[in-house]
């Protein structure tokens, strides 16, 4: 990816400058989720000034806590787990009861508090800014979420719009929470926690959808359970 120096400085502020980042996000926390999505789109589209291509490297990692082996995918300078985290915690983690092999396929669904500390040593829960960088690598448009989604309808309901999985991220529609109230989301949506607040009562996540190819920032109650993709330190 080719960025001018000014763009690299901007992304550095997003990633490392907490005070500067808070100023950038200050207005976002006062807007609706739809306006936040548009604002982030303007940020990324405004900064991407050349055609993007994926530089992918695949690998694997074994969690020493339970011996679970995960695929990994390197996109640019970021190394992501290529699967949802499936480490069972004592509190704040769920599966959908009655869905055979749910954890083995989709991983566990974690509350925001549990998610902040659940990644293994050498890995972390991504910041909001790190998801922005990932989004920028996809192209930064509202229709680039399909590049993260597994193709077909084995783990997504039809139509699984725009799915190409060209990034190798292989996102599955794991749904939200582990109770009957939110079981309807299985096959329709997936969310990934970030390490940051959306507002006082909500955590920031990023969402993918079966019905559309968008990848959007989404505020969720911190007690809800959603998926975790760890990022390598």
C-alpha positions as CSV (number, residue, x, y, z in Angstrom):
1,X,0.0,0.0,0.0
2,X,1.4,3.4,-0.9
3,X,0.8,6.3,1.5
4,X,2.4,9.7,1.5
5,X,4.2,10.8,4.7
6,X,1.2,12.9,5.8
7,X,-1.1,9.8,5.6
8,X,1.4,7.7,7.6
9,X,1.4,10.4,10.2
10,X,-2.4,10.4,10.3
11,X,-2.5,6.6,10.8
12,X,0.2,6.8,13.4
13,X,-2.0,9.2,15.4
14,X,-4.9,6.9,15.1
15,X,-2.9,3.9,16.3
16,X,-0.6,5.3,18.9
17,X,-1.7,8.8,20.0
18,X,-4.4,8.2,22.6
19,X,-5.0,11.9,23.3
20,X,-5.2,12.8,19.6
21,X,-7.3,9.8,18.9
22,X,-9.8,10.8,21.6
23,X,-10.1,14.2,20.0
24,X,-10.7,12.6,16.6
25,X,-13.4,10.3,18.0
26,X,-15.0,13.0,20.3
27,X,-17.7,13.9,17.9
28,X,-18.3,10.3,16.9
29,X,-19.5,9.4,20.4
30,X,-22.2,12.1,20.2
31,X,-23.6,10.9,16.8
32,X,-25.9,8.1,15.9
33,X,-24.3,4.8,14.7
34,X,-25.2,5.6,11.1
35,X,-23.4,9.0,11.2
36,X,-20.4,7.3,12.8
37,X,-20.3,4.8,10.0
38,X,-20.4,7.7,7.4
39,X,-17.7,9.6,9.4
40,X,-15.3,6.7,9.4
41,X,-16.0,6.1,5.7
42,X,-15.0,9.7,5.0
43,X,-11.8,9.3,7.1
44,X,-10.6,6.1,5.3
45,X,-11.7,7.1,1.8
46,X,-10.1,10.4,2.2
47,X,-6.8,8.9,3.2
48,X,-6.5,6.1,0.7
49,X,-4.9,7.7,-2.3
50,X,-3.8,4.7,-4.4
51,X,-5.0,1.3,-5.4
52,X,-4.7,-1.3,-2.7
53,X,-3.7,-4.9,-2.8
54,X,-3.4,-7.5,-0.1
55,X,0.0,-8.8,1.0
56,X,-1.0,-12.0,2.6
57,X,1.0,-14.5,4.7
58,X,-0.7,-17.4,6.4
59,X,0.5,-19.3,9.4
60,X,-0.7,-20.9,12.6
61,X,-0.5,-20.4,16.4
62,X,-1.2,-22.8,19.3
63,X,-2.7,-21.4,22.4
64,X,-0.7,-22.9,25.3
65,X,-3.6,-22.5,27.7
66,X,-5.7,-25.2,26.0
67,X,-3.7,-26.5,23.0
68,X,-6.1,-25.0,20.5
69,X,-4.4,-24.3,17.2
70,X,-5.5,-21.2,15.1
71,X,-4.8,-20.2,11.6
72,X,-3.2,-16.8,11.3
73,X,-3.3,-14.2,8.4
74,X,-0.9,-11.3,7.9
75,X,-2.4,-8.3,6.1
76,X,0.2,-5.6,5.6
77,X,1.9,-5.1,9.0
78,X,-1.0,-6.7,11.0
79,X,-1.1,-10.4,12.0
80,X,-4.7,-11.5,12.8
81,X,-6.0,-14.8,14.0
82,X,-7.7,-16.3,11.0
83,X,-10.4,-17.8,13.2
84,X,-12.6,-16.6,16.1
85,X,-11.2,-17.1,19.6
86,X,-12.5,-20.3,21.2
87,X,-11.0,-20.1,24.7
88,X,-13.6,-20.9,27.4
89,X,-13.5,-18.4,30.4
90,X,-15.2,-18.8,33.7
91,X,-17.4,-15.8,33.2
92,X,-18.7,-13.7,30.3
93,X,-18.6,-16.3,27.6
94,X,-21.4,-18.2,25.8
95,X,-22.4,-20.5,23.0
96,X,-25.7,-21.1,21.3
97,X,-27.3,-24.0,23.1
98,X,-28.6,-26.6,20.7
99,X,-26.2,-25.7,17.9
100,X,-23.9,-28.8,17.7
101,X,-20.2,-27.9,17.7
102,X,-20.9,-24.2,17.9
103,X,-17.6,-23.3,19.8
104,X,-15.5,-25.5,17.5
105,X,-16.9,-23.7,14.4
106,X,-17.6,-20.2,15.6
107,X,-15.6,-19.8,18.8
108,X,-17.1,-18.4,22.0
109,X,-19.2,-15.2,22.3
110,X,-17.7,-12.9,25.0
111,X,-18.8,-9.9,26.9
112,X,-16.8,-6.7,26.4
113,X,-15.2,-7.0,29.9
114,X,-14.2,-10.7,29.3
115,X,-13.0,-9.9,25.8
116,X,-10.5,-7.3,27.0
117,X,-8.4,-9.9,28.8
118,X,-9.2,-13.1,26.9
119,X,-6.5,-13.1,24.2
120,X,-3.4,-15.3,24.9
121,X,0.1,-13.9,25.7
122,X,1.6,-12.2,22.7
123,X,-1.9,-11.3,21.3
124,X,-4.4,-8.5,22.2
125,X,-7.9,-7.3,21.6
126,X,-7.6,-4.9,18.7
127,X,-8.3,-1.2,19.2
128,X,-10.9,0.7,17.2
129,X,-8.0,2.4,15.2
130,X,-6.6,-1.0,14.3
131,X,-9.9,-2.0,12.8
132,X,-9.9,1.3,10.9
133,X,-6.4,0.3,9.5
134,X,-7.8,-3.1,8.5
135,X,-10.7,-1.4,6.8
136,X,-8.3,0.9,4.9
137,X,-6.5,-2.2,3.6
138,X,-9.7,-3.5,2.2
139,X,-10.2,-0.2,0.3
140,X,-12.2,1.8,2.9
141,X,-15.6,1.8,1.2
142,X,-18.9,0.7,2.7
143,X,-19.0,-2.4,0.4
144,X,-15.6,-3.8,1.2
145,X,-16.8,-6.1,4.0
146,X,-17.3,-8.9,1.6
147,X,-13.5,-9.2,1.3
148,X,-13.6,-10.4,5.0
149,X,-16.5,-12.9,4.7
150,X,-16.3,-16.6,4.0
151,X,-17.9,-17.4,0.7
152,X,-21.0,-19.5,0.3
153,X,-23.9,-20.2,2.7
154,X,-22.4,-22.9,5.0
155,X,-22.0,-20.4,7.8
156,X,-23.9,-17.4,6.3
157,X,-27.5,-17.1,5.4
158,X,-28.3,-16.3,1.7
159,X,-27.5,-14.0,0.0
160,X,-24.1,-13.5,1.8
161,X,-23.8,-10.3,-0.3
162,X,-20.5,-9.5,-1.9
163,X,-18.6,-12.3,-0.1
164,X,-15.2,-13.0,-1.7
165,X,-12.9,-13.6,1.3
166,X,-10.1,-12.1,-0.8
167,X,-8.4,-11.0,2.4
168,X,-8.3,-14.6,3.8
169,X,-9.9,-13.3,7.1
170,X,-12.7,-15.9,6.7
171,X,-15.3,-14.3,8.9
172,X,-18.3,-16.5,9.8
173,X,-21.7,-15.4,10.9
174,X,-21.4,-16.2,14.6
175,X,-24.3,-14.1,15.8
176,X,-24.6,-12.3,19.1
177,X,-25.0,-13.3,22.7
178,X,-25.8,-16.9,23.7
179,X,-29.5,-16.5,24.7
180,X,-32.7,-17.1,22.8
181,X,-33.3,-13.3,22.4
182,X,-30.4,-12.9,20.1
183,X,-30.2,-16.3,18.5
184,X,-31.9,-15.0,15.4
185,X,-28.6,-13.2,14.5
186,X,-26.8,-16.6,13.8
187,X,-26.3,-16.7,10.0
188,X,-27.3,-13.0,9.6
189,X,-24.6,-11.0,11.3
190,X,-21.3,-11.2,13.1
191,X,-19.6,-8.7,15.4
192,X,-16.0,-8.3,16.6
193,X,-15.2,-6.5,19.9
194,X,-12.6,-3.7,20.0
195,X,-10.9,-2.7,23.2
196,X,-12.5,0.7,23.3
197,X,-15.7,2.3,24.6
198,X,-18.4,3.4,22.2
199,X,-20.0,5.4,25.0
200,X,-20.4,5.0,28.7
201,X,-22.6,1.9,28.5
202,X,-21.6,0.4,25.2
203,X,-18.5,-1.1,23.7
204,X,-17.2,-0.4,20.2
205,X,-17.4,-3.4,17.7
206,X,-17.2,-3.9,14.0
207,X,-20.0,-5.7,12.2
208,X,-20.5,-7.8,9.0
209,X,-23.8,-8.8,7.5
210,X,-25.4,-11.4,5.3
211,X,-27.7,-9.0,3.5
212,X,-25.0,-6.5,2.5
213,X,-21.3,-6.2,2.0
214,X,-20.7,-3.4,4.5
215,X,-18.1,-3.5,7.3
216,X,-19.3,-0.9,9.9
217,X,-18.5,0.3,13.4
218,X,-21.3,-0.7,15.8
219,X,-22.0,0.1,19.4
220,X,-23.2,-2.8,21.6
221,X,-24.2,-3.2,25.3
222,X,-21.0,-4.3,27.1
223,X,-22.9,-7.3,28.5
224,X,-23.7,-8.7,25.1
225,X,-21.6,-11.6,23.8
226,X,-19.9,-11.3,20.4
227,X,-16.8,-12.8,18.8
228,X,-13.2,-11.9,19.3
229,X,-10.4,-11.8,16.7
230,X,-7.1,-11.3,18.4
231,X,-4.3,-9.3,16.9
232,X,-0.6,-10.1,17.4
233,X,1.4,-7.7,19.6
